[in-house]
Amino acid sequence: MKNITTKNLLKGCLVALVGICLSTFVVEVKAETPVVSEISVKPMQLNGSRFVTLCFMIRTTPWEVSRDVKLHPRDEVDWHTLESIRDLRESFAKNNPDGRLTWGFTLNALEDQRKNYCEIREYVVECQKRYGDEISYFPGYFPAMYLPRERINREMSEAIQIISNMVGHGYRPKCIMGGFLSADNLKYLAEKENIHVAHAVIWSQHSIDGGGADGSPSYPFYPSTEHFCKPAQGKNDFIDCVNLDGWTMDFICARRAGQSGHEITGYNSRRGVGPIETYKGWGLDLGHREVMHTQSIHFDKGMELNGFGWVTNIWETQMYYEFGKDLICGALEKWVGDTKRRWPDVHFVTYGEFGELWRAEYKSNDDWNYKFIERGSGLGDSYNNLEIRWFMNKEFRLALLRDWHNKKSPTLVIDFTRYDLPAEEPKDPSPEHPVRDWSLINRINQKNLRPQDEPKELNALDSEDQALIKKYYPELF
């Protein structure tokens, strides 16, 4: 045994002290690493994660469809400035420095040579390089309702090339922001442009802004060659282009058609996370409560039911001037900031990123089976005595509604849309002869516009329909 000398004792103490200091230093570095930074460097995966996709839409007039097809004459050049676009992007980043978003340009906004639009395009290219934002084509909300399919395909290719030239370095968007796009348009994107994600449906929209197409699932799916609202049933009708919604809705509000206005005393079937129906209509306080309520459907119980949560939103950038900077930038900061505070692990990603994550997880429509449950927020037409449950799979979607305040209240079927039945889209429209309703409606539709849409109990459905539902959800009987 060694003799313990004063020299050895001091040496041992010094080594131990250095070791303690080094250990403490390492722990402190880990403790001080921001949570957001830790999350941002981890590879993202779909399951177990929460996502928000946000698009800023840039246009020259309201309801643009093409270069020469403008459904509203208002010139919005003065409502689109470099200052407004920069303020919006900075408001988004204030509480969300790692977040990315999608910029959607109409064809006119991509080509307009006026100073405002030139400066905006230059700034957005900087955002793509600095933040990883996506720059995409947004041919208005209604191209499929006003233009022949071939023209839409041609103009999508033209816009993609303009964007590639604008950004440089071989850049191409991963997603096209189409509003409503036909099955033929989606097939064209997948096969001719090698783009496999598109915002091509506005879930539940009906009798709003002069058009609609109700009937699809609200979460991602591969569309059928028969109809863009219908999930592909197999290899023969499969289109390899993930179809994404544009706005997440409050399911209780969305079951109605149209709207009576944006006020809290009226009803609006587009109420959910969209800023016009919430922050503009109800103000920052009540509007924000409705937005957070709608998100909670997907980020709380929805995570448990589906394995991931997704909220999607589109903001029209002219709102900065139309409704005022203080309201719009204040709402954007509040929404993004409170979303990050309540769900710190949420990822703000581009539409293309999210769609490709989903596509990597699901190779067909066979494996997803979405479920949602909501009790109304108690604000406006999101009635707090109502409980709605949605079930969505490859073969059908089903919605059940009940008054949960009344124990004797029956559970009623308010929507049963079968996807295993043949479907057909309208023929080619034209600006002179538009086709404004592209809905996929068969057995029962939530809007209750036909006599056969009258809500009924499950056991009142045809035996064939009951058997199909039992195949997926026997617990409902």
Beta strands, then each sheet from edge to edge (+ up, - down):
strand 1: 50-58
strand 2: 102-105
strand 3: 134-137
strand 4: 176-177
strand 5: 197-199
strand 6: 242-244
strand 7: 309-316
strand 8: 347-349
strand 9: 370-375
strand 10: 386-392
strand 11: 396-403
strand 12: 412-418
sheet 1: 3+ 2+ 1+ 7+
sheet 2: 3+ 2+ 1+ 8+
sheet 3: 4+ 5+ 6+
sheet 4: 9+ 10- 11+ 12-
end
